[in-house]
């Protein structure tokens, strides 16, 4: 059981480092994509919805891991 706990603790520590970077990168890409929308060709406009959903998912996952870790620290 200790091995599983250590595995999840190690995974959490790695996500704490990676998640904020991914969230900020997702927000920056989303902003760039929306500001370039008027000059994008039709195929890019068609794919815009899929890319936006993917980026919003990345932002949520990146932010959620940070929030869960912060709440976990408050409970301890």
Wavefront OBJ file of the C-alpha trace (Angstrom):
o trace
v 0.000 0.000 0.000
v 2.893 2.329 0.717
v 4.160 1.882 -2.842
v 0.836 3.031 -4.289
v 0.724 6.037 -1.974
v 4.280 6.965 -2.920
v 3.415 6.607 -6.618
v 0.464 8.994 -6.340
v 2.459 11.426 -4.212
v 5.212 11.459 -6.832
v 2.646 11.965 -9.615
v 1.040 14.818 -7.695
v 4.391 16.515 -7.178
v 5.144 16.317 -10.897
v 1.696 17.683 -11.804
v 2.145 20.597 -9.410
v 5.154 21.660 -11.460
v 3.630 21.022 -14.877
v -0.021 22.051 -14.474
v 0.349 25.853 -14.091
v 2.699 25.992 -17.085
v 0.228 24.063 -19.237
v -2.680 26.234 -18.065
v -0.866 29.490 -18.869
v 0.221 28.132 -22.255
v -3.364 27.106 -23.019
v -4.698 30.561 -22.119
v -2.025 32.248 -24.248
v -2.763 30.031 -27.254
v -6.500 30.583 -26.866
v -5.973 34.371 -26.802
v -3.713 34.283 -29.874
v -6.167 32.078 -31.752
v -9.102 34.377 -30.997
v -7.189 37.518 -31.921
v -6.122 36.009 -35.259
v -9.640 34.778 -36.082
v -10.426 37.518 -38.656
v -7.405 36.639 -40.819
v -7.751 32.849 -40.608
v -8.835 30.975 -43.721
v -12.070 29.004 -43.777
v -10.475 25.677 -42.811
v -8.980 27.270 -39.710
v -12.342 28.791 -38.777
v -13.943 25.339 -39.101
v -11.345 23.761 -36.785
v -11.535 26.636 -34.307
v -14.322 25.055 -32.250
v -12.404 21.823 -31.750
v -9.227 23.645 -30.811
v -11.106 25.885 -28.362
v -12.670 22.878 -26.626
v -9.267 21.230 -26.355
v -7.633 24.370 -24.954
v -10.428 24.916 -22.430
v -9.966 21.306 -21.308
v -6.233 21.882 -20.883
v -6.884 25.042 -18.878
v -9.394 23.271 -16.612
v -7.141 20.266 -16.001
v -4.139 22.508 -15.378
v -6.040 24.697 -12.944
v -7.893 21.862 -11.239
v -4.759 20.008 -10.186
v -3.391 23.163 -8.610
v -6.663 23.873 -6.779
v -6.971 20.309 -5.484
v -3.408 20.417 -4.190
v -4.024 23.744 -2.458
v -7.215 22.437 -0.839
v -5.408 19.298 0.238
v -2.799 21.463 1.934
v -5.513 23.380 3.808
v -7.137 20.187 5.086
v -3.898 18.748 6.485
l 1 2 3 4 5 6 7 8 9 10 11 12 13 14 15 16 17 18 19 20 21 22 23 24 25 26 27 28 29 30 31 32 33 34 35 36 37 38 39 40 41 42 43 44 45 46 47 48 49 50 51 52 53 54 55 56 57 58 59 60 61 62 63 64 65 66 67 68 69 70 71 72 73 74 75 76
